[in-house]
């Protein structure tokens, strides 16, 4: 497997050098930046708050930690309690309020 990956890397490097294009990792980096770039500039609508979250739900340990969450009510409409709520789970990576202005879920909220 490693031999195949090494050959693929050499091939991509040769193609990149031959065509004077940017290396693959540079293109990938630019793509990642464009995916996470904010759509708008209205960051005043994003509010950061913290919730006292239980550290371990399956033990008798009562310790808590402050879990960060962001709220963006840019597209919120008071409709008698029928407005959808989009929950975006950040996983284990660093949380950023900029993510409240980008991504597929942001487009869904705009359409609803």
C-alpha positions in Angstrom: 0.0 0.0 0.0 2.8 2.4 0.9 4.5 1.7 -2.3 1.3 2.6 -4.2 1.0 5.9 -2.3 4.6 6.8 -2.9 4.2 6.1 -6.6 1.0 8.2 -6.7 2.9 11.0 -4.9 5.8 10.9 -7.4 3.3 10.9 -10.3 1.4 13.9 -8.9 4.6 15.8 -8.2 5.8 15.1 -11.8 2.5 16.2 -13.3 2.5 19.3 -11.1 6.1 20.2 -12.1 5.4 19.6 -15.8 2.2 21.7 -15.9 3.6 24.4 -13.6 0.6 24.0 -11.4 0.5 24.3 -7.6 1.2 21.1 -5.7 -1.8 19.1 -4.6 -1.4 19.9 -0.9 -1.6 23.7 -1.7 -4.8 23.2 -3.7 -6.2 21.2 -0.9 -5.3 23.9 1.6 -7.0 26.6 -0.6 -10.1 24.4 -0.9 -10.3 24.0 2.9 -10.1 27.7 3.3 -12.8 28.4 0.8 -15.1 25.9 2.5 -14.7 27.5 5.9 -14.8 31.1 4.6 -17.8 33.0 6.0 -20.6 33.9 3.5 -21.5 37.1 5.1 -19.9 39.7 7.4 -22.7 40.1 10.0 -21.0 38.5 13.0 -23.0 40.6 15.4 -25.9 38.0 15.0 -23.6 35.3 16.4 -23.7 35.0 20.2 -21.3 32.7 22.1 -22.6 31.1 25.3 -21.5 28.3 27.6 -23.5 25.4 29.2 -22.5 23.5 32.3 -22.1 20.0 30.8 -21.7 16.8 32.8 -18.2 15.4 32.3 -19.3 11.7 32.4 -23.0 10.8 32.1 -22.3 7.2 33.0 -20.7 7.5 36.4 -21.4 9.0 39.8 -18.8 11.7 39.1 -20.6 15.0 39.3 -17.9 17.2 37.8 -18.9 19.5 34.9 -17.2 21.5 32.3 -18.2 24.6 30.3 -19.3 23.5 26.8 -19.2 26.3 24.3 -22.1 26.8 21.9 -22.9 29.6 19.4 -26.3 30.9 18.4 -27.1 32.6 15.1 -30.7 33.9 14.8 -30.2 35.7 11.5 -33.0 33.7 9.8 -35.2 33.2 12.8 -38.9 33.9 12.3 -41.4 33.8 15.1 -43.9 31.3 13.7 -45.8 30.1 16.7 -43.2 27.6 17.7 -42.9 25.9 14.3 -39.5 27.3 13.4 -36.8 24.6 12.8 -33.6 24.6 14.8 -30.4 23.4 13.2 -27.9 21.8 15.5 -24.3 21.7 14.2 -22.0 19.4 16.1 -18.4 20.6 15.9 -16.8 17.3 17.0 -13.4 17.4 18.7 -11.9 20.2 16.7 -11.7 23.9 17.8 -15.0 25.7 17.7 -15.2 29.0 15.8 -18.1 31.4 15.6 -17.2 31.9 11.9 -18.7 28.4 11.3 -22.1 29.9 12.2 -22.0 31.8 8.8 -21.0 29.0 6.4 -21.7 25.5 5.4 -24.6 23.6 4.0 -26.7 24.1 7.2 -26.4 27.9 6.8 -27.9 27.6 3.3 -30.7 25.4 4.6 -31.5 28.0 7.3 -31.6 30.8 4.7 -34.0 28.8 2.5 -36.4 27.8 5.4 
